[in-house]
Amino acid sequence: MDNLSSPEQAIIALLYCKGKNQQVADPIFGKTILVKLLFLLWKNKITSQRFNDFAFEPYHYGPYDDRIDLALDELSIRELISTDSGNKFRIALTRKGISEARNIWENLSIDEKRVICDIKKTFGSMSIDKLLKSIYAAYPEYAIESKYKH
């Protein structure tokens, strides 16, 4: 997994850990939610050093980094994730992705695993409205370009 970028590894780790359904590899519903979860990992003192290759900036819906789009494309090309834009945009690990994710997961510290799963469980199932309000309250400097009216 040394050939995966920090953003790619962060996405894989988030997708691998248990979510609100308490199952390994719970998908994430919505790109905006994924971006905000990655932002929270980047801001967290425990996970920020491992996932430091982000450059979040204020954007239309709060913090955003276009490297995430590149990482999603690359992971999809490598068949490590699948995306489905049905009713809700669904991002999930493929079977191959789950296998590769175990390698990344095993190299994380217990504290990193805890933070990743806490962030996914706490914020991953929030509505976009509630999630953006939480992010904007905690990091108002990232809301200055927002089109979202709260």
N, C-alpha and C positions, 0 to 999 in steps of 0.2 A: 504494500500500500504506500510505499515511499514515493510512488509516482503520482499520488493524488495530492492536489493542492490543499492548503489549510481550509479554504471554504468548502471544498469537496468533502474533506474529512468531517467537517462540522455538520454538513447536511446528512451524511451517512450516519454519524453518531446520533443525531437528533431523531432520525427515522428509525434507528435500531432500538432505542430504549423504549421501555413501556410507556404508554400514554394513559389516558383516562380509562381505557378498557382493560388495563393491567395485562396486556399481551405484548410480547416482544414484537417489534416492527409494526406498531400501530401507525397507519398512514397519517399524514398531516393534510388537512383540508384547507386549501387556500394558499396561494403564493404570498399574499400579504402577511398571513400568519407566520409562514416559514421565515420570511425576512425579519419579522419582529423577534422571533425566537432566536435567530442567529445574532441579531443586534444585542439581545439580552446576554447571550453567551459571551459576546465580544466585550460587553461592559462589566461582566462579573469578574471579580479579582481572581477567582480560582481557575476559570477557564480562559481568561483573556490571553494568557501567555501561549497556550497551545493553539488557540484559534485567533491569532493576531494579524493575519493577512487580510484584514478587511479595511475598508476606508469609507465608513458610513458617513453620509452627508444628509442634511435636511432635504426633503423632497416632497412630492405631492401628498403622500400619506405617511409622513414622518421619516425616520431614518431609512436610508436606502443605499445599497452598494450594487452597481451593475455587474460586479464580479459574480454575484449570485446567479444571474441569468446565464453567464458563461459556464459556471459550475454545473448548473442544472442541465444545460445542453450537453456538456461533456459526460456527465454521469448517465444521461439517457443514451448517448451514442455508445458508451461502453456497456450498455444494458445492465447497469447497476440499479437504476431506478426506472419507474414507469410513471407517466403522468396521464391523467384522464380528465378531460375538461367537460364532463357531463354536467349534472346539476351543480356540483361543487368541484372546483379544481382539486384533484386528489393526487398527492405525491406519495409514492410508496416504493419500498425496496422490492426488487425482483428476487427470485430465488438466488440468482448469482450474487445480487447485492447483499442479501442476508449473509451469505457465506463470507463475502469480503468484509462485511461490517463486523463480524466476530473478531477479525484480526485487529481492526481499529479499536474495538471495544476493549479487547484484552490489554491493549497498551495504555489505556486511560487509568488514572489513579482512582481510588475509591471515591475521593472527594469530587473529582471531575465527573464521574458517573452520576453521583448523587445530584450535583448541580444541573447537569443536562436533563436528567429525568424530572427533577423538581420543576424546571422551567417548562418542559413539555407538558407535564401534568397540570401545572397551575395556569399557564397562559395559552397552551395549545388548543384548549377546548372553549376558550372565550369567544364571544361574538367579536366581529371586527370592531364594532362600536366600543365595546368595553375594553378591548385590548388597546385600541388607539388612545382612548382616554387615560388608561393606565400609563402607557408609554409617554404621552404628552405631559402628564402630571409629574412624572419622575424625571423627564428629560425635555423640558420646554424648549431648549435651544434647537432641538430637532423638529419642532413643530412650526418653525417660522415660515417655511415654504408650503405648508400644508393646504390642500384644497378641501380637506375634511373640516367641516364646521361642527364644533362641539360646544 
